């Protein structure tokens, strides 16, 4: 196995940023932020500073940011039939999701399976806007409101969804829009002050913060779902339990870095393009999914015809290059991509995901080249011997 390893799997988890590490360590000895003494007030300031930093990342109001244990908890909290508008109960009758969404959205949270409607995507991975419009137009509001949940950017392909257009369709139908911005935050600008979404889902560790912390960001505090975690009334009653102070502080630091890093996203794009040039040079018949539409600057998802993605992934790993065969959403599970299936590409062989960040170096890109060249050469030798 190679001595130096190139980490090209940022969409699974970005490496912990130095600023986030410092913030985590500094907060480890802090008091309970709900305590009223001086030590508790100091801890509360750490929480509120982080809340402001996370809000700034998406141009939201700090008091509309609510911390959770991660994006999955945020999704299950928001994907609920039971909501409140002030003190009045509000019912969401059906949940509409993209067939290419992350499993935490596809599984529908607290909705019964028969109340979940999957909307197809184009071969490029873009939500079928016409089908979404027809589905929402036929929604029976007598049963309750429609709730729509969509990813801003796909975790496997990096394809960016037309959220403004989706929002227009949802608003015309009188529904609410939840946007999974886990992969988008820090990689494309997000603005909750614009007619963008009613709620965002964020995750710290995709930004280079610690794992085990995420957030719900609301456009307003007029409507919120019934809490998933109840307890002592923390997070304005939307998420009970003593705040994970160290993780929250690290999340805030990562959010600051993510906002600043948007200015350097073209450097990341150049590295990604260099990786794709290597793929097409060494494997001329490779298919890069979503290449014809707008994608995240850090992501490429490609298939080598006739090769199993899992086998190629292992070969890259042995050559010191860490990348994914699809998403890393379920405990090391490697299997067919539901995203490719939704795009109509079938599941044969699967695909490989390379996802990078600002810290990715030219040397790591070159290590990717050498690893892929070795894989291609060994494959050619086996074919000649057959």
C-alpha positions as a printed NumPy array, in Angstrom:
array([[  0.   ,   0.   ,   0.   ],
       [  1.239,   3.514,  -0.816],
       [  2.914,   5.451,   2.001],
       [  1.345,   8.8  ,   1.135],
       [ -2.405,   8.818,   0.753],
       [ -4.463,  11.218,  -1.359],
       [ -7.837,  11.9  ,   0.244],
       [-10.378,  12.59 ,  -2.535],
       [-13.627,  11.874,  -0.666],
       [-14.729,  15.268,   0.676],
       [-18.406,  14.618,  -0.042],
       [-18.303,  11.769,   2.454],
       [-16.539,  13.911,   5.035],
       [-14.189,  16.845,   4.579],
       [-10.968,  16.773,   6.616],
       [-11.254,  18.644,   9.912],
       [-10.141,  22.242,   9.421],
       [ -7.433,  23.571,  11.769],
       [ -9.732,  26.418,  12.87 ],
       [-12.491,  23.936,  13.683],
       [-10.09 ,  21.767,  15.681],
       [ -8.973,  24.784,  17.726],
       [-12.587,  25.793,  18.38 ],
       [-13.554,  22.268,  19.477],
       [-10.639,  21.96 ,  21.895],
       [-11.228,  25.43 ,  23.336],
       [-14.884,  24.594,  24.057],
       [-14.325,  21.188,  25.667],
       [-13.967,  22.597,  29.17 ],
       [-16.857,  25.061,  28.887],
       [-19.823,  24.932,  31.243],
       [-23.451,  24.078,  30.463],
       [-24.731,  26.878,  28.199],
       [-28.119,  26.777,  29.94 ],
       [-26.59 ,  27.699,  33.311],
       [-27.131,  31.294,  34.471],
       [-23.782,  31.817,  36.222],
       [-20.827,  33.515,  34.545],
       [-19.372,  30.235,  33.276],
       [-22.721,  29.264,  31.766],
       [-23.086,  32.677,  30.128],
       [-19.626,  32.309,  28.602],
       [-20.641,  28.939,  27.184],
       [-23.851,  30.457,  25.849],
       [-21.798,  33.077,  24.01 ],
       [-19.91 ,  30.287,  22.238],
       [-23.216,  28.766,  21.068],
       [-24.595,  32.086,  19.88 ],
       [-21.353,  33.054,  18.125],
       [-21.5  ,  29.756,  16.222],
       [-25.164,  30.315,  15.454],
       [-24.278,  33.67 ,  13.88 ],
       [-21.484,  32.093,  11.831],
       [-23.75 ,  29.332,  10.517],
       [-26.456,  31.902,   9.717],
       [-23.94 ,  34.062,   7.826],
       [-22.974,  31.106,   5.636],
       [-26.494,  31.056,   4.16 ],
       [-27.45 ,  34.716,   4.791],
       [-30.102,  33.849,   7.366],
       [-31.135,  35.327,  10.694],
       [-29.191,  33.786,  13.602],
       [-32.342,  33.182,  15.645],
       [-33.649,  31.022,  12.792],
       [-30.779,  28.511,  13.146],
       [-31.443,  25.425,  15.288],
       [-28.703,  22.906,  16.024],
       [-29.265,  19.144,  15.71 ],
       [-27.052,  16.062,  15.975],
       [-26.585,  16.084,  12.2  ],
       [-28.328,  16.297,   8.845],
       [-30.258,  13.05 ,   9.291],
       [-31.861,  14.258,  12.506],
       [-32.616,  17.591,  10.847],
       [-34.288,  15.773,   7.95 ],
       [-36.385,  13.519,  10.186],
       [-37.412,  16.575,  12.222],
       [-38.569,  18.541,   9.173],
       [-40.102,  15.65 ,   7.242],
       [-43.123,  15.387,   9.492],
       [-46.88 ,  15.519,   8.86 ],
       [-47.352,  17.397,  12.152],
       [-46.524,  21.097,  12.206],
       [-47.607,  24.185,  14.084],
       [-48.255,  27.748,  13.006],
       [-47.953,  29.573,  16.285],
       [-50.259,  27.588,  18.584],
       [-52.408,  26.251,  15.752],
       [-51.871,  22.735,  14.413],
       [-50.93 ,  22.434,  10.751],
       [-51.063,  19.226,   8.713],
       [-48.736,  18.183,   5.879],
       [-50.616,  15.589,   3.854],
       [-47.922,  14.332,   1.504],
       [-44.178,  14.519,   1.026],
       [-42.744,  15.024,  -2.468],
       [-39.088,  14.065,  -2.995],
       [-36.656,  13.568,  -5.851],
       [-35.93 ,   9.968,  -6.839],
       [-32.223,  10.877,  -6.709],
       [-32.311,  12.33 ,  -3.201],
       [-30.125,  11.223,  -0.307],
       [-31.619,   8.302,   1.67 ],
       [-32.368,  10.543,   4.673],
       [-34.809,  12.417,   2.408],
       [-35.976,   9.43 ,   0.345],
       [-36.973,   7.521,   3.468],
       [-39.47 ,  10.256,   4.247],
       [-38.712,  10.983,   7.885],
       [-41.929,  10.682,   9.901],
       [-44.23 ,  10.275,   6.884],
       [-45.921,   6.946,   6.227],
       [-44.505,   5.261,   3.146],
       [-47.776,   5.597,   1.205],
       [-47.678,   9.368,   1.746],
       [-44.309,   9.78 ,  -0.002],
       [-44.326,  10.703,  -3.702],
       [-41.1  ,  10.293,  -5.673],
       [-40.53 ,  12.644,  -8.609],
       [-38.268,  11.46 , -11.415],
       [-35.154,  13.165, -12.745],
       [-33.745,  13.707, -16.234],
       [-30.79 ,  11.676, -17.581],
       [-28.611,  14.568, -16.384],
       [-30.005,  14.299, -12.852],
       [-32.179,  17.424, -12.848],
       [-35.58 ,  17.135, -11.177],
       [-38.429,  16.815, -13.699],
       [-40.046,  20.213, -13.1  ],
       [-43.083,  19.444, -15.245],
       [-43.843,  16.249, -13.335],
       [-43.394,  18.074, -10.032],
       [-45.789,  20.801, -11.167],
       [-48.428,  18.288, -12.258],
       [-48.102,  16.334,  -8.987],
       [-48.507,  19.448,  -6.852],
       [-51.37 ,  20.769,  -8.969],
       [-53.305,  17.563,  -8.281],
       [-52.558,  17.654,  -4.546],
       [-55.716,  17.639,  -2.44 ],
       [-55.321,  20.519,   0.013],
       [-58.378,  19.34 ,   1.905],
       [-56.114,  16.616,   3.341],
       [-53.381,  19.084,   4.272],
       [-50.518,  21.004,   2.661],
       [-47.86 ,  19.541,   0.358],
       [-44.324,  19.351,   1.754],
       [-41.534,  19.203,  -0.831],
       [-37.966,  18.151,   0.054],
       [-35.15 ,  18.326,  -2.49 ],
       [-31.358,  18.364,  -2.444],
       [-29.639,  21.547,  -3.625],
       [-26.753,  19.513,  -5.026],
       [-26.528,  15.755,  -5.428],
       [-24.06 ,  13.996,  -3.165],
       [-22.94 ,  11.551,  -5.876],
       [-22.989,  13.511,  -9.148],
       [-22.663,  17.045,  -7.767],
       [-25.512,  18.126, -10.07 ],
       [-27.043,  21.386,  -8.853],
       [-30.828,  21.583,  -8.812],
       [-32.816,  24.633, -10.043],
       [-34.019,  25.461,  -6.534],
       [-35.426,  28.882,  -7.495],
       [-37.649,  27.257, -10.124],
       [-38.646,  24.483,  -7.735],
       [-39.503,  27.095,  -5.096],
       [-41.733,  28.942,  -7.552],
       [-43.674,  25.75 ,  -8.309],
       [-43.989,  24.857,  -4.63 ],
       [-45.179,  28.334,  -3.623],
       [-47.769,  28.351,  -6.422],
       [-49.15 ,  25.112,  -4.95 ],
       [-49.222,  26.542,  -1.428],
       [-46.595,  24.134,  -0.149],
       [-43.451,  24.288,   1.949],
       [-39.967,  23.608,   0.571],
       [-37.206,  21.895,   2.54 ],
       [-33.798,  22.016,   0.846],
       [-31.046,  19.564,   1.737],
       [-28.048,  21.886,   1.394],
       [-25.545,  19.493,   2.964],
       [-23.311,  19.236,  -0.12 ],
       [-24.026,  22.748,  -1.402],
       [-23.088,  24.793,   1.673],
       [-19.626,  26.282,   1.326],
       [-19.479,  25.198,  -2.329],
       [-22.101,  27.442,  -3.902],
       [-23.65 ,  30.66 ,  -2.532],
       [-26.866,  30.13 ,  -0.547],
       [-29.174,  32.989,   0.401],
       [-32.112,  32.517,   2.727],
       [-33.121,  36.164,   2.306],
       [-34.105,  35.453,  -1.321],
       [-37.18 ,  33.42 ,  -2.364],
       [-35.115,  30.263,  -2.08 ],
       [-36.473,  27.798,   0.457],
       [-38.488,  27.65 ,   3.644],
       [-35.938,  25.438,   5.432],
       [-32.353,  24.348,   4.868],
       [-30.564,  21.288,   6.227],
       [-26.841,  21.692,   6.978],
       [-24.097,  19.338,   8.175],
       [-20.871,  20.375,   9.869],
       [-18.555,  17.592,   8.738],
       [-19.148,  18.223,   5.039],
       [-17.654,  21.694,   5.623],
       [-14.607,  20.522,   7.527],
       [-16.195,  20.785,  10.955],
       [-16.675,  17.977,  13.491],
       [-19.081,  15.096,  12.947],
       [-22.259,  14.762,  14.978],
       [-23.587,  18.293,  14.539],
       [-25.925,  19.81 ,  11.967],
       [-28.577,  22.466,  11.722],
       [-32.018,  23.434,  10.534],
       [-32.172,  26.939,   9.103],
       [-35.637,  28.465,   8.753],
       [-36.63 ,  31.379,   6.555],
       [-39.024,  32.465,   9.318],
       [-40.174,  31.213,  12.707],
       [-43.853,  31.287,  11.755],
       [-44.121,  27.533,  11.154],
       [-42.099,  24.665,  12.619],
       [-42.617,  20.888,  12.812],
       [-43.406,  19.048,  16.014],
       [-40.06 ,  18.443,  17.771],
       [-38.392,  15.104,  17.231],
       [-36.357,  15.408,  20.436],
       [-38.156,  16.92 ,  23.423],
       [-36.635,  17.728,  26.771],
       [-35.553,  20.855,  28.574],
       [-36.65 ,  23.359,  25.944],
       [-33.244,  24.023,  24.387],
       [-33.088,  25.52 ,  20.886],
       [-36.359,  27.388,  21.562],
       [-38.073,  24.069,  22.189],
       [-37.315,  22.761,  18.689],
       [-34.583,  20.358,  19.835],
       [-34.256,  19.311,  23.455],
       [-31.066,  18.22 ,  25.188],
       [-27.951,  19.983,  26.398],
       [-26.172,  21.52 ,  23.427],
       [-23.096,  19.723,  22.086],
       [-20.994,  22.783,  22.755],
       [-17.635,  21.633,  21.404],
       [-19.18 ,  20.388,  18.159],
       [-21.255,  23.553,  17.78 ],
       [-18.15 ,  25.71 ,  18.221],
       [-16.332,  23.661,  15.589],
       [-19.32 ,  23.941,  13.251],
       [-19.253,  27.72 ,  13.603],
       [-15.55 ,  27.844,  12.755],
       [-16.069,  25.605,   9.712],
       [-18.968,  27.804,   8.56 ],
       [-16.72 ,  30.883,   8.718],
       [-14.089,  29.098,   6.664],
       [-16.715,  27.839,   4.229],
       [-18.068,  31.317,   3.582],
       [-14.57 ,  32.712,   3.002],
       [-13.691,  29.748,   0.797],
       [-16.386,  30.554,  -1.746],
       [-13.95 ,  33.118,  -3.184],
       [-11.497,  30.314,  -4.067],
       [-13.955,  27.87 ,  -5.592],
       [-12.517,  28.313,  -9.104],
       [ -9.211,  26.854,  -7.919],
       [-11.123,  23.772,  -6.791],
       [-12.893,  23.63 , -10.157],
       [ -9.543,  23.665, -11.977],
       [ -8.36 ,  20.698,  -9.917],
       [-11.618,  18.846, -10.622],
       [-11.305,  19.572, -14.343],
       [ -7.741,  18.27 , -14.286],
       [ -8.973,  15.024, -12.732],
       [-11.666,  14.684, -15.4  ],
       [ -9.09 ,  15.332, -18.126],
       [ -7.021,  12.459, -16.715],
       [-10.062,  10.167, -16.723],
       [-10.941,  10.931, -20.356],
       [ -7.297,  10.638, -21.428],
       [ -6.696,   7.255, -19.798],
       [-10.213,   5.869, -20.277],
       [-11.589,   7.496, -23.455],
       [-14.922,   5.662, -23.175],
       [-15.481,   6.62 , -19.514],
       [-18.78 ,   8.326, -18.78 ],
       [-18.875,  11.379, -16.525],
       [-22.395,  11.759, -15.174],
       [-24.062,  15.156, -15.097],
       [-21.274,  16.773, -17.118],
       [-23.718,  18.599, -19.403],
       [-25.362,  20.554, -16.577],
       [-24.236,  22.75 , -13.704],
       [-22.394,  20.797, -11.024],
       [-20.493,  21.442,  -7.835],
       [-16.954,  22.51 ,  -8.649],
       [-15.479,  19.785,  -6.445],
       [-17.285,  16.647,  -7.659],
       [-16.949,  14.182, -10.499],
       [-18.869,  10.897, -10.8  ],
       [-17.649,   8.565, -13.537],
       [-17.973,   4.98 , -14.741],
       [-15.404,   2.829, -16.496],
       [-17.248,   0.569, -18.953],
       [-16.9  ,  -3.099, -18.117],
       [-15.361,  -2.472, -14.689],
       [-17.049,  -2.884, -11.317],
       [-16.807,   0.329,  -9.319],
       [-16.161,  -1.542,  -6.058],
       [-13.221,  -3.408,  -7.589],
       [-11.698,  -0.221,  -9.001],
       [-12.248,   1.578,  -5.691],
       [-10.243,  -1.107,  -3.879],
       [ -7.452,  -0.768,  -6.445],
       [ -7.353,   2.992,  -5.889],
       [ -7.284,   2.405,  -2.127],
       [ -4.303,   0.065,  -2.432],
       [ -2.567,   2.735,  -4.523],
       [ -3.102,   5.267,  -1.746],
       [ -6.088,   7.137,  -3.184],
       [ -9.277,   7.409,  -1.134],
       [-12.445,   7.882,  -3.182],
       [-15.964,   6.464,  -3.16 ],
       [-18.055,   4.047,  -5.165],
       [-21.193,   6.159,  -4.782],
       [-22.154,   7.763,  -1.473],
       [-20.94 ,   6.794,   1.988],
       [-24.324,   7.104,   3.633],
       [-24.716,   3.74 ,   5.309],
       [-21.922,   2.218,   7.37 ],
       [-19.441,   1.258,   4.685],
       [-22.114,  -0.271,   2.49 ],
       [-21.101,  -0.468,  -1.152],
       [-23.843,  -1.216,  -3.633],
       [-25.695,  -0.068,  -6.739],
       [-26.321,   3.66 ,  -7.068],
       [-29.992,   4.618,  -6.796],
       [-28.967,   7.976,  -8.273],
       [-27.756,   6.332, -11.498],
       [-30.914,   4.236, -11.589],
       [-33.074,   7.354, -11.218],
       [-31.137,   8.987, -14.061],
       [-31.951,   6.012, -16.273],
       [-28.371,   4.777, -16.558],
       [-28.977,   1.418, -14.945],
       [-26.932,   0.028, -12.086],
       [-24.472,  -2.206, -13.913],
       [-20.963,  -1.724, -12.588],
       [-21.751,   1.429, -10.652],
       [-19.562,   4.515, -10.681],
       [-16.711,   6.195,  -8.832],
       [-16.971,   9.523,  -7.058],
       [-14.038,  11.86 ,  -6.67 ],
       [-14.742,  14.835,  -4.415],
       [-12.091,  17.365,  -3.443],
       [-11.58 ,  20.612,  -1.578],
       [ -9.385,  23.685,  -1.352],
       [ -6.655,  21.635,   0.368],
       [ -6.402,  19.162,  -2.534],
       [ -2.959,  19.534,  -4.12 ],
       [ -1.514,  19.084,  -7.597],
       [  0.565,  16.219,  -6.181],
       [ -2.62 ,  14.418,  -5.102],
       [ -4.078,  14.898,  -8.575],
       [ -0.894,  13.36 ,  -9.97 ],
       [ -1.211,  10.453,  -7.534],
       [ -4.731,   9.914,  -8.884],
       [ -3.269,   9.843, -12.403],
       [ -0.642,   7.241, -11.508],
       [ -3.191,   5.076,  -9.72 ],
       [ -5.633,   5.155, -12.625],
       [ -2.849,   4.516, -15.144],
       [ -1.827,   1.432, -13.162],
       [ -5.416,   0.186, -13.013],
       [ -5.85 ,   0.667, -16.769],
       [ -2.534,  -1.07 , -17.539],
       [ -3.319,  -4.101, -15.364],
       [ -6.764,  -4.373, -16.89 ],
       [ -5.315,  -4.28 , -20.411],
       [ -2.785,  -6.97 , -19.494],
       [ -5.543,  -9.244, -18.172],
       [ -7.567,  -8.74 , -21.356],
       [ -4.545,  -9.628, -23.54 ],
       [ -3.932, -12.763, -21.467],
       [ -7.553, -13.888, -21.674]])
